[in-house]
């Protein structure tokens, strides 16, 4: 059981806020496969505070099935972040999540995201302002990396912010076990997660970094003692990871990797949801990047990926599905992802 404030989940596995990906259609698909909680991609505080049009575009309308859902905020000024948090809650989001981890250069240059790990006083002030702006029963969570870099000062700053969050009573802290400077290069330091959990005591700690399979999820939980995990890149085009994790953590064997026909059914459902939310032309453009990721599980990955890349509109996109996921053909077994660029076919040992 995973608890985030008053919310309780039967699986300690969360779908992360993923820039450019975790919109409503993606969240609904991951929920179909067992994700009990998901987050919207990070939104800039100024955008949703200053523009009703931007607010509608960025936050959209939540589907009744898309709950509980968290909204993640990026910003640098406590007052603006507090206003944005109130808007998130008014828009129907169940949890306010604060991003102190984004490593993107333009975000850092504007003193947002991961930059705030170097300014503990400002980070703490942002959390206090948000906590005061929303009702006490609304969970407040924070996403961090293990520091700006590997220096002792960065580590001290991390724990100063963590202590401020604990003192304020935040409901959960997600820690990506890479530094901001690392971005996504190099190993994720899971031993740091062990230290954070010991330091945090009873506060819910979620681990993140290098979670590509259900085996990775189980191993992080067992090795670090964190209360739950947040799956990010590992679930893009692979919602089956939640189904696999649910089986493995329940003591059951992993299901077979999805067949090509099953993959096609899910991709088509994802596309239909995207059309409903975004319209056909925008959906085709958005789904191109998803198609590239889904293609990794297909036995003919390269050909399928290239076909999705070349699809420029909804009809071409659906033609790729009709051709490469044809239920009338006898396809080789589907594959399961075990790491970046590493996959195994049905019947193989992960």
matplotlib code that plots the C-alpha trace (Angstrom):
import matplotlib.pyplot as plt

x = [0.0, 1.3, 0.0, 0.2, -1.6, -5.2, -4.8, -4.0, -3.0, -2.8, 0.3, 3.4, 4.1, 3.3, 3.3, 5.7, 5.1, 6.7, 7.3, 5.6, 4.0, 1.9, -1.3, -4.8, -4.7, -1.4, -2.6, -5.8, -3.8, -1.4, -4.4, -5.9, -2.8, -2.8, -1.2, -3.2, -1.9, -0.4, 0.8, 0.3, 3.4, 5.0, 3.4, 4.8, 3.2, 3.1, 1.4, -1.7, -1.9, -1.7, -3.6, -7.0, -6.3, -2.9, -4.5, -7.2, -4.6, -2.1, -4.5, -7.4, -10.4, -9.9, -11.6, -13.7, -11.6, -8.4, -8.3, -6.4, -4.2, -1.3, -0.4, 3.2, 4.4, 7.5, 8.4, 10.8, 8.7, 6.7, 3.7, 3.2, 3.7, 1.1, -1.5, -0.8, -1.3, -4.7, -5.6, -4.5, -6.8, -9.7, -9.2, -9.8, -6.3, -6.1, -2.4, 0.0, 3.5, 6.4, 9.3, 12.7, 14.4, 14.0, 17.5, 16.6, 19.0, 16.3, 14.5, 17.7, 18.5, 15.3, 16.1, 13.4, 13.3, 16.7, 18.2, 16.2, 18.3, 21.0, 18.8, 17.4, 15.8, 13.8, 12.8, 11.5, 9.7, 7.9, 6.7, 5.5, 3.6, 1.9, 1.0, -0.7, -2.6, -4.5, -6.7, -4.9, -6.4, -4.9, -1.7, 1.5, 4.4, 7.8, 10.1, 13.9, 17.1, 19.9, 21.6, 22.8, 26.0, 28.2, 29.8, 29.4, 27.7, 25.0, 24.4, 24.1, 21.6, 19.5, 19.1, 18.4, 15.5, 14.4, 14.4, 12.3, 9.8, 9.6, 9.1, 6.4, 4.7, 4.7, 2.9, 5.6, 9.0, 10.1, 13.9, 15.5, 18.9, 20.8, 22.1, 20.8, 24.2, 24.0, 20.6, 19.9, 23.5, 25.3, 24.0, 21.3, 22.6, 20.1, 22.2, 21.3, 17.7, 18.4, 19.9, 17.0, 14.4, 16.3, 16.5, 12.9, 11.5, 7.7, 7.3, 6.6, 9.6, 9.3, 12.4, 13.1, 15.8, 16.6, 13.2, 12.8, 11.1, 9.1, 12.3, 13.9, 10.8, 11.0, 14.7, 14.5, 11.8, 13.8, 17.2, 16.4, 13.4, 11.6, 7.8, 7.1, 8.6, 7.9, 8.2, 9.2, 10.8, 10.3, 6.5, 6.5, 5.1, 5.1, 2.0, 2.4, 5.1, 2.4, 0.7, 4.0, 4.9, 1.5, 2.0, 5.6, 4.9, 2.0, 4.2, 2.8, 4.9, 5.2, 2.6, 4.0, 5.0, 2.1, 1.6, 1.7, -2.1, -2.4, 0.0, -2.0, -5.2, -3.7, -2.0, -5.3, -7.1, -4.4, -4.8, -8.6, -8.3, -5.8, -8.2, -10.9, -8.8, -6.6, -8.4, -7.2, -4.4, -2.7, -3.3, -1.4, 1.5, 1.5, 1.2, 4.2, 6.6, 4.5, 4.5, 8.3, 8.3, 5.6, 7.6, 10.4, 8.1, 7.4, 9.5, 10.3, 11.2, 13.1, 10.6, 7.7, 9.5, 10.4, 6.8, 5.5, 8.1, 7.0, 3.2, 2.2, -1.5, -4.2, -4.9, -1.2, -0.9, -3.8, -2.4, 0.7, -1.5, -3.4, -0.2, 2.2, -0.3, -2.6, -4.5, -4.8, -1.0, 1.0, 3.5, 6.6, 6.3, 6.2, 9.1, 9.5, 11.8, 14.5, 16.5, 17.3, 17.7, 17.5, 14.5, 13.6, 11.1, 8.4, 9.8, 13.2, 14.7, 14.8]
y = [0.0, 3.4, 6.5, 10.1, 12.2, 11.0, 9.0, 5.3, 3.1, -0.7, -0.6, 1.4, 2.4, 5.8, 7.2, 10.2, 13.7, 13.4, 16.6, 16.3, 12.9, 12.5, 14.1, 12.8, 10.0, 8.6, 8.6, 6.8, 4.1, 3.6, 3.4, 0.6, -1.4, -0.8, 2.5, 3.8, 7.3, 9.5, 13.1, 15.6, 17.0, 20.0, 23.3, 26.8, 28.8, 32.0, 30.4, 29.2, 32.3, 34.9, 33.4, 31.7, 30.4, 28.9, 27.5, 25.6, 24.4, 23.2, 21.7, 20.7, 18.9, 15.9, 12.7, 11.3, 8.1, 10.2, 10.4, 10.7, 12.9, 15.2, 18.5, 19.4, 23.1, 24.8, 28.3, 30.5, 33.0, 31.8, 34.1, 33.0, 29.3, 29.7, 31.2, 28.5, 25.8, 27.2, 27.1, 23.5, 22.5, 24.5, 22.8, 19.4, 18.2, 16.1, 16.6, 19.6, 18.5, 20.9, 20.4, 21.0, 18.5, 19.5, 19.5, 21.3, 24.2, 26.8, 25.9, 26.2, 29.5, 31.0, 29.7, 27.0, 23.3, 21.8, 25.2, 25.6, 22.8, 25.4, 27.9, 26.1, 29.2, 30.0, 26.4, 26.3, 29.6, 28.2, 25.1, 27.3, 29.6, 26.7, 25.0, 28.1, 28.6, 25.3, 23.5, 21.3, 18.1, 18.6, 16.6, 18.6, 16.7, 17.6, 16.2, 16.5, 15.2, 14.2, 17.6, 20.1, 18.1, 15.8, 18.4, 18.2, 21.6, 20.2, 17.4, 19.8, 21.9, 18.8, 17.9, 21.4, 21.4, 18.0, 19.0, 22.1, 19.9, 17.4, 20.2, 21.7, 18.3, 17.6, 14.4, 12.8, 13.4, 11.9, 11.6, 11.0, 9.5, 11.4, 14.9, 17.8, 18.0, 14.3, 14.8, 11.2, 10.1, 7.7, 5.4, 6.4, 6.2, 4.0, 4.0, 7.7, 6.7, 4.4, 7.4, 9.6, 7.1, 6.6, 10.4, 11.0, 8.4, 8.0, 10.5, 8.8, 8.7, 7.7, 6.6, 7.3, 6.6, 3.5, 1.8, 0.0, -3.2, -4.8, -6.4, -3.0, -1.8, -4.7, -4.4, -0.6, -1.3, -4.1, -2.5, 1.0, 0.7, 3.5, 3.5, 3.5, 4.3, 6.7, 5.3, 7.9, 7.0, 3.3, 3.6, 5.7, 3.3, 0.6, 0.8, -3.0, -2.2, -1.5, -4.8, -6.6, -4.8, -5.7, -9.3, -9.5, -7.6, -9.9, -13.0, -14.0, -14.8, -12.1, -12.1, -12.9, -9.7, -8.2, -9.8, -7.6, -7.8, -6.7, -3.8, -2.7, -2.7, -0.5, 1.9, 2.3, 3.0, 5.6, 7.2, 7.4, 9.0, 11.5, 12.4, 13.0, 15.4, 17.0, 16.6, 14.3, 16.4, 17.3, 13.8, 12.4, 14.8, 14.0, 10.3, 10.1, 10.2, 7.6, 5.4, 5.5, 4.2, 1.6, 0.3, -0.9, -3.8, -4.9, -7.7, -5.4, -2.3, -0.4, -0.8, 0.1, 3.1, 4.4, 4.0, 6.0, 8.7, 9.1, 9.3, 13.0, 12.8, 10.7, 8.6, 7.7, 7.0, 4.6, 3.0, 2.1, 0.4, -1.5, -2.7, -3.4, -4.5, -6.5, -9.1, -11.4, -11.9, -14.5, -12.3, -13.3, -12.9, -9.4, -8.1, -6.8, -3.9, -4.6, -1.4, 1.4, -0.4, -3.8, -6.0, -9.7, -11.8, -14.0, -17.0, -15.4, -14.7, -11.0]
z = [0.0, -1.0, 0.8, -0.3, 2.3, 2.4, -0.8, -0.7, -3.6, -3.9, -6.1, -5.1, -8.7, -10.1, -13.6, -13.6, -15.0, -18.4, -20.4, -23.8, -23.0, -19.9, -21.2, -20.5, -23.2, -22.0, -18.4, -19.3, -21.1, -18.2, -15.8, -18.0, -17.2, -13.5, -12.7, -9.7, -9.8, -12.6, -13.0, -15.7, -17.4, -15.7, -16.5, -16.0, -13.2, -15.2, -18.1, -16.2, -14.0, -16.7, -19.6, -19.5, -23.0, -22.0, -18.9, -20.9, -23.4, -20.8, -18.2, -20.4, -19.0, -16.8, -17.7, -14.8, -15.0, -14.7, -10.9, -8.6, -10.8, -9.8, -11.5, -11.5, -11.4, -12.6, -11.4, -9.5, -7.5, -4.4, -4.9, -8.5, -7.7, -4.9, -7.4, -9.9, -7.2, -6.4, -10.1, -10.4, -7.5, -8.9, -12.2, -10.6, -9.9, -6.7, -5.9, -6.3, -7.2, -7.2, -9.7, -8.2, -10.6, -14.3, -15.9, -19.2, -19.9, -20.6, -17.4, -15.3, -17.0, -15.7, -12.1, -12.2, -11.8, -10.8, -10.3, -7.1, -5.6, -5.3, -3.5, -0.4, 1.1, -2.1, -2.5, 1.1, 0.6, -2.5, -0.6, 2.3, -0.1, -1.9, 1.3, 2.5, -0.8, -1.0, 1.5, 4.1, 2.7, -0.7, -0.9, -1.6, -3.0, -4.4, -7.1, -6.6, -7.9, -5.6, -6.1, -8.7, -9.1, -7.1, -4.9, -1.0, -1.2, -3.5, -1.1, 1.8, -0.1, -1.0, 2.6, 3.7, 1.2, 2.2, 5.9, 5.1, 3.2, 6.1, 8.6, 6.5, 6.4, 2.6, 1.8, -0.4, -2.0, -5.2, -5.7, -9.0, -8.0, -10.7, -10.4, -12.5, -14.2, -15.2, -16.9, -18.0, -18.5, -16.3, -13.5, -11.1, -7.5, -5.8, -2.6, -2.2, -2.1, 0.8, 2.7, 1.9, 3.1, 6.4, 6.8, 6.0, 8.5, 8.0, 5.2, 1.9, -0.4, -4.1, -6.0, -9.6, -12.2, -14.3, -14.0, -17.3, -16.2, -13.4, -12.2, -11.8, -9.9, -7.5, -7.0, -6.2, -3.6, -2.0, -2.1, -1.1, 1.2, -0.5, -0.2, -3.9, -7.3, -10.1, -13.6, -16.2, -19.6, -18.9, -19.4, -22.6, -25.3, -22.6, -20.4, -19.8, -17.3, -14.7, -15.4, -15.1, -11.8, -10.3, -11.1, -9.9, -6.7, -6.0, -6.3, -9.6, -12.8, -15.4, -18.2, -21.6, -23.5, -25.5, -28.9, -32.0, -32.2, -28.6, -29.1, -32.1, -30.1, -27.4, -29.8, -31.7, -28.4, -27.5, -30.9, -30.6, -27.1, -28.5, -31.4, -28.9, -26.8, -29.5, -32.8, -35.7, -37.1, -33.8, -32.5, -35.5, -34.8, -31.0, -31.5, -33.8, -30.8, -29.0, -32.1, -32.1, -28.5, -29.1, -32.0, -29.7, -28.6, -32.2, -33.6, -36.6, -34.6, -37.2, -40.0, -37.8, -36.3, -39.7, -40.8, -37.8, -38.5, -42.1, -41.2, -41.6, -40.9, -39.3, -42.4, -42.8, -39.1, -39.2, -42.3, -40.3, -37.7, -40.4, -42.0, -39.2, -36.6, -38.9, -36.7, -39.8, -40.1, -38.2, -36.4, -34.4, -30.6, -29.1, -27.0, -23.5, -22.6, -20.0, -20.3, -22.8, -26.1, -24.4, -25.2, -24.9, -26.8, -25.3, -23.5, -23.0, -19.6, -18.8]

ax = plt.figure().add_subplot(projection="3d")
ax.plot(x, y, z, "-o")
ax.set_aspect("equal")
plt.show()
